[in-house]
Amino acid sequence: MNQITIHPLDLEQENVLKAFFKTFKIRFEVNKETPYNKDFVNMVLQAENNIEQGLGKKVSSEEFDNLWK
């Protein structure tokens, strides 16, 4: 039998699809793979958390541009 890959846009769509498959007794599995490196994702999440806690530093666009000179 062929396999079908479905890409729900959000959690609501995912839940609806799961309910549909269960209702019609369609076997399915959820693959939680991500194309991103786990360490990179954790670093970004930590940075967002730091910003929410006020641990970030604001720089002007001029200061930012000077970083590359």
KAJO-V102698 format. One record per residue. N is the residue number from 1. PHI is phi in whole degrees, -180 to 180 (999 if undefined). PSI is psi as a letter, one per 40 degrees, with the letter a starting at -180 (none if undefined). D_LAST is the distance of its C-alpha to the last C-alpha in Angstrom with 2 decimals. Layout:
[[N PHI PSI D_LAST] [N PHI PSI D_LAST]]
//
This chain:
[[1 999 i 58.09] [2 -77 i 54.70] [3 -105 i 51.78] [4 -121 h 50.03] [5 -102 h 46.48] [6 -119 h 45.97] [7 -120 g 42.68] [8 -65 i 43.45] [9 -82 d 40.84] [10 -155 i 41.48] [11 -65 d 43.72] [12 -60 d 46.54] [13 -63 d 46.81] [14 -61 d 46.68] [15 -65 d 49.54] [16 -64 d 51.59] [17 -64 d 51.25] [18 -61 d 52.26] [19 -63 d 55.28] [20 -61 d 56.24] [21 -62 d 56.11] [22 -65 d 58.14] [23 -60 d 60.70] [24 -96 e 61.32] [25 54 f 61.14] [26 -95 h 58.27] [27 -69 h 56.65] [28 -148 i 52.87] [29 -140 i 50.05] [30 -104 h 46.70] [31 -100 h 43.79] [32 -98 f 41.00] [33 -70 i 38.50] [34 -128 i 34.95] [35 -75 e 32.50] [36 -98 i 29.84] [37 -65 h 29.48] [38 -59 d 31.35] [39 -63 d 28.82] [40 -63 d 26.03] [41 -61 d 28.44] [42 -62 d 29.35] [43 -64 d 25.75] [44 -65 d 25.22] [45 -63 d 28.61] [46 -65 d 27.90] [47 -62 d 24.66] [48 -63 d 26.74] [49 -63 d 29.43] [50 -61 d 27.14] [51 -64 d 25.93] [52 -61 d 29.62] [53 -89 e 30.44] [54 77 f 27.86] [55 -94 e 25.80] [56 -89 i 22.47] [57 -127 h 19.81] [58 -89 h 18.93] [59 -130 i 15.52] [60 -76 i 15.07] [61 -65 d 13.31] [62 -67 d 11.13] [63 -62 d 10.31] [64 -63 d 9.79] [65 -60 d 7.40] [66 -70 e 5.26] [67 -63 d 5.70] [68 -96 e 3.81] [69 -99 none 0.00]]
//
